[in-house]
Structures are given as C-alpha cells and as structure tokens.
Amino acid sequence: MTRSRLFGTLAGVVGFLAFVEFTSGILQGYYTPMLTDIARNLGIHDADVNWLEGAQLMLSALVVPAFAKLGDMVGHKRMLMISTALTAAASLVLPFTDSFAVFLVAWALQGFYVVWLPLEIALIWSRSRSMQGRAVITARAAGLLVAALELGAITGALAGGLLVDALPLTVVLLVPAIAVVICFFVIWFGVKESPEPTGGTFDTVGLILVSMALIAFTGGLSFMRLNGVDDLFSWILVGLGVVLLWPFAQWELRSTDPLIDVRMFRSPALGPVFLTAGLFGVSVLGAQAPLSTFARTDPSVYGYGLGTTGFATSLIIGIYLIAMIVGALLFPVIARRISPRVTLMGASLLVAIGFLLFLPFHAAYAQVITNMVIVGLGSGALVAALPVAAASAAPATQTGVATGLTNSVKTVGGAIASCVFGIALLQGVATSPGNAESTAGSLSGYFTVWIVCGATALVAAIALAFVPKQAFTDRAVEAAQSQPVAPH
C-alpha cells in the first residue's frame, strides 16, 4: 500500500473514532451542570454525588484491564462495540428511575465508556505500524481524538445546562442515551478491525485477584465516608486491598499470558507514566463533582460558592474544556520541538498551578474561570499524551494493555480521590450556616480538594523528571517494541 493510501485509510479510521470520542465527551460533560438537580431528584446530599462518581470509577478500574487485554487478543473494534452496547443500555436506565440504588448501579455501568480512548489509541497504533514517524502520527491522532472528546464535552455541558433549566429531568437524561445508541452503529459500520490480534488465553484468575483488591480498597474508603475516618473496619478493608495486590503481582509474574504484565511498572519510561496517570486521575476525575457543586453553592446562604445557575455552571465547564482542546492540540507540536517528557512535565505543572490558585482566588466567577483555563491547558495535554506515551514505550504485544493501564490507574486515582473528597466535604457541614437543613459541602472540604489536586500534580511533574530523556520519541519506539520490558 502506498504512503498516501496508508494515510488516507488511517484518516478515515480517525474520523469515525473522533465521533466516538465526541459521544464520550457528551457523557463526560452533559451531566456535570445538573449534578445538584440529580441530587435533589434522588433526595441525596451534595456530598453523596461522589457516590455516583466513585462507583463509576471503581467499575471502570475493573473493566479497563479486561477490555484492553481482550482488545489485544481478539480485536480492538470488537471490544469497542461491546463496551458501547453496555454503555447504551445503562444510559437508557437513568432517565426512568428516581431510586438512588438503581440510579447508582446504572451510573456505574455507564462507566464502560472509559475504555474507548485506550482501545482507539491501540487501534491507531496498530494500523500505523508500517508508517514512518509512528509516534508523531499517533500523537497527532490522539490530539484530534481528545479535541473531539472535549468538543463533545463542551456541547454536552452547554446543552445540559440549557436543557436542565427548561425541561423535565427525565427528558434531559434521555439525550445522552440516544447519542450512545447512534455511536454504536457508527462503530459497527465505520471502523475496521485492527490487524493481527495477538490471540492467547484470557487471564481470569488475574482479573479476579485485581478485582478483589480494588473492591476491598475502594469499598473501605466508601465505608469510611459512612462511618467516619476513625472506623477500624474501613481501615481493615483498605489495608486488605493493598495486601491483595501482592498475590495478584506474583500470579502475573508467573503467568505466560498475564492480564497485566506487571514488569511494565518497573520500566524507567512506563513506570512514571503510570504514576502520573494515577495522580492525574485525582484532579481530572475526582474533582469534577466538587467543582460543580462549589459553583452552584449559594454564597448568600453559606458564605462561599458562586451561586450559579445550571447554564452559568456549564459556561465554566465549557471554557475549561476549550482550554483542554487547545492543550491536546498543542501537545504534539510542543513535544516535537522540545521533547514529550518535558512537555508532560510542563502540563503537570500547569494543573498544579491552576488548582493551587483556588486557595486565594475562588470568590469570583472570573477567578474560577481563570484557574480552570490553566488547569485545562495542562489536563488536555495529559489526556492526549499519556496513552500515546504508554503505547510508544510498551512491548508490541502489550499495546492495548499499556494504553488501558494509563486509563485504569487514572481511574483508580479518581476513585480514591472521589471517596476522600466526599469525606472532606462532609466535615464541618453541621456547623455551616443553615445547620441541620444544609445540603452543601463545607468550605474546608473544598480547600482540601484544591490542595490535594495541586500537590498530586506537582508530584507527577517530579516523577516525570526521572524518565529517560529520549523516551516516547520515534528513536525510542523501535527498541521498546523489539523486546519485553524485562526478562520473563
């Protein structure tokens, strides 16, 4: 196949996948302006919105490793279709229930969409195998996908903010469900399967072991929110989750076809990338609900917050997402001029600066927007760059697994942060103005959110400083793909 035909074929694939990411963006942006309305409809506290986020993130952490591995084994398109069908089914449940338990389960199952981007990056990486400048091509494609994702999130956030102020909640919640159904048929008819799936045997034991560890760990954090930080049972569950990672790692090291090749965590290039992804998940996933509820909190009642309407909240989110688009599109340009490693470090520092600026500047609408633009520039670059960095540094047979791991550990970081932030927002609520009738989170809790997000981003920037200087470049790809990360 000629070079022009190769580029044409890949461009067609990226075009259809961009629609998938546009739909993913709708899911990620649409609900945020209406989280307070959803909480009131379900009769729950603002802090309990984190249960929705935490449950979805925990399920996502479980399914990403499995679907990423199956994508390498049987085809990335096939797993993309299955995950889309499951997301559509869950999305169709949300409009028709006012039960918190049912809504929580459906919201969690909707989290299957998180596997879309790593599967897409793996598919593009596999289809660009015979092209020169493979890392640059994949980085550009990833930037376009993330731009489509954030454009969808902007569209979703603006539409959600407008519709929630004008229509019944049932009708409003039906819109993203229809979008996911359309997305399923776009994948079915428009996307071709990735070439040369690796085959092999699925590591069921590994999936069970890592699932038990994650459920124990995040379950302990959830019980801690219910029973307080001094609850011994909660701490036992958290400790059990950490301990269970040891037998999982030992099993994976002995397995001939592991679910997750844990040797990748020892790679000088991949290890810091996975750590960065987990720390980044704290802010990009765990802080979404607190930022929305802070904006909606009425300062005339509680003494803090912005008191915004649903649409005004969606404008903040929309500007933040525009900044993410800019960051995603600029990443391959800047990375080519300096290096991917330094660009990743700079992106992490932008996230840290933006969140730490909330400490002195959070009382005015313009201050919040300024902070979120800074955060958005760094976040957009990281969302696009992390799966590409993982793909370029991973063994050839582990591309899907490596890209999936960036999402999986990011999801774990977000799930942990969601639980911790929920606990923090509940502290001091009883003494807030409005007392027993108060449903808003505490100001001290919001300070905790901003400090933790800023600090974790700083740690990520430091970790990336230890990555080899030529990592994630085209010069490093051939060597990384020609041998395993460590001897088996």
C-alpha positions in Angstrom: 0.0 0.0 0.0 1.3 3.4 -0.9 2.1 6.1 1.7 -0.8 8.3 0.6 -3.2 5.3 0.8 -1.9 4.4 4.2 -2.5 8.0 5.4 -6.0 8.1 3.8 -7.0 4.8 5.4 -5.8 5.9 8.8 -7.5 9.3 8.4 -10.8 7.6 7.8 -10.4 5.5 10.9 -9.6 8.6 13.0 -12.6 10.4 11.6 -15.1 7.7 12.8 -13.3 7.3 16.1 -13.5 11.1 16.5 -17.3 10.7 16.5 -16.9 8.0 19.2 -14.9 10.4 21.3 -17.4 13.2 20.6 -20.0 10.9 22.2 -17.7 10.1 25.1 -17.4 13.9 25.6 -21.1 14.3 25.7 -21.3 11.7 28.5 -18.5 13.4 30.4 -19.8 17.0 30.1 -23.6 16.7 29.9 -24.3 15.6 33.5 -22.0 17.9 35.3 -24.1 21.1 35.3 -27.1 19.1 36.6 -25.5 17.1 39.4 -27.2 19.3 42.0 -30.6 18.7 40.2 -29.9 15.0 40.1 -29.1 15.0 43.8 -32.3 16.8 44.7 -34.4 14.5 42.4 -32.9 11.5 44.2 -33.2 13.1 47.6 -29.4 12.9 48.5 -26.8 15.3 49.9 -24.4 17.2 47.6 -21.5 15.2 49.1 -23.3 11.9 48.2 -22.9 12.8 44.5 -19.4 11.4 44.9 -21.0 8.0 45.4 -22.1 8.2 41.8 -18.7 9.2 40.6 -16.9 6.8 42.9 -19.0 3.8 41.9 -18.5 4.5 38.2 -14.8 5.0 38.6 -14.4 1.8 40.6 -16.2 -0.3 37.9 -14.2 1.4 35.2 -11.0 0.5 37.0 -12.1 -3.2 36.9 -13.2 -3.3 33.2 -10.4 -1.4 31.6 -7.7 -4.0 32.2 -10.0 -6.8 31.0 -11.2 -5.0 27.9 -7.8 -3.7 27.0 -6.3 -7.2 27.2 -9.2 -8.6 25.2 -8.7 -5.9 22.6 -5.1 -7.1 22.0 -6.3 -10.7 21.9 -9.5 -10.6 19.8 -9.6 -7.2 18.2 -9.9 -3.6 19.4 -13.1 -2.9 17.4 -14.9 -5.8 18.8 -14.3 -4.7 22.4 -15.2 -1.2 21.4 -18.6 -2.3 20.2 -19.3 -4.4 23.3 -18.4 -1.6 25.7 -20.6 0.8 23.7 -23.5 -1.6 23.8 -23.2 -1.9 27.6 -22.9 1.9 28.0 -26.0 2.5 25.9 -28.0 0.0 28.0 -27.0 1.7 31.2 -27.7 5.2 29.8 -31.2 4.2 28.9 -32.0 3.3 32.5 -31.0 6.6 34.1 -34.0 8.7 32.8 -36.6 6.3 34.1 -35.7 5.9 37.8 -35.8 8.0 40.9 -34.4 5.3 43.1 -30.9 6.1 44.2 -29.8 2.5 44.3 -31.0 1.8 40.7 -29.5 5.1 39.5 -26.2 4.3 41.2 -26.0 0.8 39.5 -26.8 2.2 36.1 -24.5 5.2 36.5 -21.7 2.8 37.4 -22.4 0.5 34.4 -22.3 3.6 32.2 -18.6 3.8 33.0 -17.8 1.2 30.3 -17.1 4.2 28.1 -13.8 4.9 29.7 -12.2 2.0 27.7 -13.0 3.7 24.4 -9.9 6.0 24.2 -7.3 3.4 25.1 -8.8 1.0 22.6 -8.8 3.7 19.9 -5.2 4.6 20.6 -4.2 1.0 20.4 -6.1 0.5 17.2 -4.5 3.6 15.6 -1.1 2.4 16.8 -1.6 -1.0 15.3 -2.8 0.4 11.9 0.2 2.9 11.7 2.7 0.0 12.1 4.2 0.4 8.7 4.4 4.2 8.7 7.4 6.3 9.4 7.2 8.7 12.3 4.7 6.4 14.0 4.9 8.1 17.4 4.3 11.5 15.9 1.4 10.3 13.8 -0.3 8.6 16.8 0.3 11.7 18.9 -1.4 13.9 16.3 -4.3 11.4 16.0 -4.6 11.3 19.8 -4.7 15.1 19.9 -7.6 15.1 17.4 -9.5 12.4 19.3 -9.1 14.4 22.6 -10.2 17.5 20.8 -13.3 15.7 19.6 -13.8 14.4 23.1 -13.6 17.9 24.7 -15.8 19.4 21.9 -18.4 16.8 22.8 -18.0 17.6 26.4 -18.5 21.3 25.7 -21.5 20.6 23.6 -22.8 18.3 26.3 -22.2 20.7 29.1 -23.8 23.7 27.3 -26.8 21.6 26.2 -27.1 20.0 29.6 -27.0 23.4 31.3 -29.7 24.8 29.0 -32.0 21.8 29.0 -32.0 21.2 32.8 -33.3 24.8 33.3 -36.0 24.3 30.7 -37.2 20.6 30.6 -38.2 17.8 33.0 -35.2 15.8 34.2 -36.4 12.6 32.6 -36.4 14.2 29.1 -33.0 15.8 29.8 -31.4 12.5 30.8 -32.6 10.7 27.7 -30.5 12.8 25.3 -27.1 11.2 26.0 -28.6 7.7 25.9 -29.7 8.4 22.3 -26.2 9.7 21.4 -24.6 6.4 22.6 -27.0 4.3 20.6 -26.1 6.2 17.4 -22.4 5.8 18.4 -22.8 2.0 18.4 -23.9 2.0 14.7 -21.1 4.4 13.7 -18.5 1.9 15.1 -20.3 -1.0 13.5 -20.3 0.4 10.0 -17.4 2.9 10.0 -14.5 1.3 11.9 -12.3 -1.5 10.6 -10.8 -4.1 12.9 -7.2 -3.7 14.0 -4.8 -6.1 12.1 -3.1 -9.1 13.6 -4.7 -9.6 17.0 -2.3 -11.5 19.3 -4.7 -14.2 20.4 -3.8 -16.1 23.6 -5.7 -17.1 26.7 -7.5 -14.7 29.0 -6.1 -14.4 32.5 -9.3 -15.0 34.5 -7.5 -15.6 37.8 -5.6 -12.3 37.4 -8.8 -10.4 36.8 -10.4 -11.9 39.9 -7.4 -11.1 42.1 -7.1 -7.5 40.9 -10.9 -7.0 41.2 -10.8 -8.3 44.8 -8.0 -5.9 45.6 -9.7 -2.8 44.1 -13.1 -3.6 45.6 -11.7 -4.0 49.0 -9.6 -0.8 48.8 -12.3 1.4 47.4 -15.0 -0.3 49.5 -13.0 0.6 52.6 -12.9 4.2 51.5 -16.6 4.2 50.9 -17.3 2.8 54.4 -15.0 5.4 55.8 -17.3 8.1 54.3 -20.3 6.5 56.0 -18.7 5.6 59.4 -16.0 8.3 59.8 -12.2 8.2 59.5 -11.9 6.5 62.9 -13.8 3.4 61.8 -11.5 0.4 62.2 -13.4 -1.9 59.8 -12.9 0.7 57.0 -9.2 0.8 57.6 -9.0 -3.0 57.6 -10.7 -3.1 54.2 -8.3 -0.5 52.8 -5.3 -2.5 54.1 -6.7 -5.7 52.7 -7.0 -4.1 49.3 -3.3 -3.1 49.4 -2.2 -6.6 50.6 -4.2 -8.4 47.9 -2.1 -6.7 45.2 0.8 -8.9 46.3 -0.7 -12.3 45.3 -2.0 -10.6 42.1 1.5 -9.4 41.2 3.0 -12.8 42.0 0.4 -14.6 39.8 1.0 -12.2 36.9 4.8 -12.7 37.1 4.3 -16.5 36.8 1.7 -16.3 34.0 2.7 -16.9 30.4 0.0 -14.6 29.2 -0.8 -12.2 32.1 -3.7 -9.8 32.2 -1.3 -7.1 33.2 2.4 -7.6 32.6 3.5 -6.0 36.0 7.1 -5.8 34.7 5.9 -2.7 32.8 5.7 -0.9 36.1 9.4 -1.4 36.5 10.2 0.2 33.2 12.0 3.6 33.6 9.8 5.0 30.9 6.4 3.4 31.7 6.6 3.4 35.5 6.5 7.2 35.8 3.8 7.4 33.1 1.5 5.1 35.1 2.2 7.0 38.3 1.4 10.3 36.5 -1.8 8.8 35.2 -2.9 7.8 38.7 -2.0 11.2 40.2 -3.7 13.0 37.3 -6.9 11.0 37.9 -7.2 12.7 41.3 -7.9 16.0 39.7 -9.4 15.2 36.2 -11.8 12.7 37.6 -12.1 13.1 41.4 -12.6 16.9 41.4 -15.3 17.1 38.8 -18.3 16.9 41.1 -16.8 19.2 43.9 -16.1 21.9 41.3 -19.7 21.7 40.0 -21.3 21.8 43.5 -19.0 24.6 44.6 -20.1 26.8 41.7 -23.8 26.0 42.5 -23.5 26.8 46.2 -25.3 30.0 47.2 -22.9 32.4 48.9 -25.7 34.4 50.4 -26.7 31.3 52.4 -23.4 29.6 53.1 -20.8 32.4 52.8 -18.9 30.7 49.9 -19.6 29.5 46.4 -20.7 31.3 43.3 -24.5 30.6 43.3 -24.5 29.9 39.6 -27.4 28.5 37.6 -27.1 25.3 35.6 -26.3 27.3 32.4 -23.7 29.6 34.2 -22.1 26.4 35.6 -21.9 24.9 32.1 -20.2 28.0 30.8 -17.4 27.5 33.3 -17.1 23.9 32.2 -17.2 24.8 28.5 -14.3 27.3 28.8 -12.3 24.7 30.8 -12.9 22.2 28.0 -11.9 24.6 25.3 -8.6 25.0 27.2 -8.3 21.2 27.2 -8.8 21.2 23.4 -6.0 23.7 23.0 -3.7 21.7 25.3 -4.4 18.5 23.4 -3.7 20.0 20.0 -0.6 21.8 21.2 1.0 18.8 22.8 2.3 17.1 19.6 3.6 20.5 18.3 5.4 21.4 21.5 6.6 17.8 22.1 8.2 17.7 18.7 10.1 21.0 19.3 11.4 20.1 22.8 10.6 16.5 23.9 7.5 14.6 25.0 9.0 14.1 28.5 9.5 17.9 29.2 6.1 18.7 27.7 4.4 16.2 30.0 6.2 17.8 33.0 5.1 21.3 31.9 1.5 20.0 31.5 1.5 18.6 35.1 2.9 21.9 36.4 0.0 23.8 34.8 -2.5 21.5 36.5 -0.8 22.1 39.9 -0.6 25.9 39.4 -4.3 26.1 38.4 -5.6 24.2 41.4 -3.3 25.9 43.9 -4.6 29.3 42.6 -8.0 28.3 44.0 -6.7 28.8 47.5 -6.5 32.6 47.4 -8.8 33.1 44.3 -12.2 31.4 44.4 -14.7 34.1 45.4 -15.5 35.5 41.9 -16.7 34.0 38.7 -13.7 35.3 36.7 -11.2 33.9 39.2 -12.7 30.4 38.9 -12.7 30.6 35.1 -9.0 31.8 35.1 -8.0 28.9 37.3 -9.8 26.4 35.2 -8.3 27.6 32.0 -4.8 27.0 33.4 -5.9 23.5 34.7 -7.5 22.8 31.3 -4.4 23.5 29.2 -2.3 21.0 31.2 -5.1 18.5 31.5 -5.8 18.4 27.7 -2.1 17.7 27.0 -2.0 14.9 29.6 -5.2 13.2 28.4 -3.8 13.1 24.8 -0.2 12.3 25.7 -0.4 9.6 28.4 -1.9 6.7 26.3 0.4 7.6 23.4 3.5 7.6 25.7 2.4 4.2 27.0 1.9 2.8 23.5 5.3 4.0 22.3 7.2 2.5 25.3 5.3 -0.8 25.6 6.2 -4.2 24.0 4.4 -4.8 20.7 2.0 -7.4 22.2 1.0 -5.2 25.1 -0.1 -2.0 23.3 -3.7 -2.2 24.3 -2.8 -3.3 27.9 -0.4 -0.4 28.2 -2.8 2.3 26.9 -5.5 0.7 29.0 -3.3 0.9 32.1 -3.0 4.6 31.8 -6.8 4.9 32.0 -7.1 2.2 34.6 -4.6 3.7 37.1 -6.1 7.2 36.3 -9.5 5.7 37.2 -8.2 4.3 40.4 -6.7 7.6 41.3 -10.0 9.3 40.6 -12.0 6.7 42.6 -9.8 7.2 45.6 -10.0 10.9 45.3 -13.8 10.8 44.9 -14.1 8.9 48.2 -11.6 11.1 50.0 -13.2 14.3 48.7 -16.6 13.1 49.8 -15.3 12.6 53.3 -13.7 16.1 53.3 -16.8 17.8 52.0 -18.9 16.3 54.8 -16.6 17.6 57.5 -17.9 20.8 59.0 -21.3 20.7 57.3 -23.2 20.6 60.6 -21.7 23.9 61.6 -22.3 25.6 58.3 -24.9 28.4 58.0 -28.2 26.7 57.6 -27.1 24.0 60.1 -29.3 20.9 60.0 -31.0 21.9 56.7 -27.7 22.3 55.0 -27.0 20.2 51.9 -23.9 22.0 50.7 -20.3 20.8 51.2 -18.0 22.5 53.7 -15.6 25.2 52.6 -12.8 23.4 54.4 -13.6 20.4 52.3 -13.2 22.4 49.1 -9.9 23.7 50.3 -8.8 20.1 50.8 -9.9 19.2 47.2 -7.8 22.1 45.8 -4.7 21.3 47.9 -4.7 17.6 47.1 -5.2 18.2 43.3 -2.4 20.7 43.3 0.0 18.6 45.3 -0.6 15.4 43.3 0.1 17.3 40.0 3.4 18.5 41.5 4.4 15.0 42.4 3.6 13.9 38.9 5.9 16.5 37.4 8.7 15.4 39.7 8.2 11.7 38.8 8.4 12.5 35.1 11.8 14.1 35.6 13.2 10.6 36.1 12.0 9.4 32.7 14.8 8.8 30.1 15.3 11.9 28.0 14.6 10.2 24.7 11.5 8.3 25.9 8.3 8.4 23.8 10.2 9.6 20.7 10.4 7.8 17.4 14.0 6.9 18.1 12.9 5.0 21.2 10.0 3.2 19.7 11.8 0.5 17.7 13.9 -0.6 20.7 10.9 -0.6 23.0 8.8 -2.7 20.6 11.5 -5.2 19.8 12.0 -6.6 23.3 10.0 -7.1 26.5 10.3 -4.6 29.3 12.1 -7.1 31.5 13.3 -10.7 31.1 10.5 -13.2 31.7 
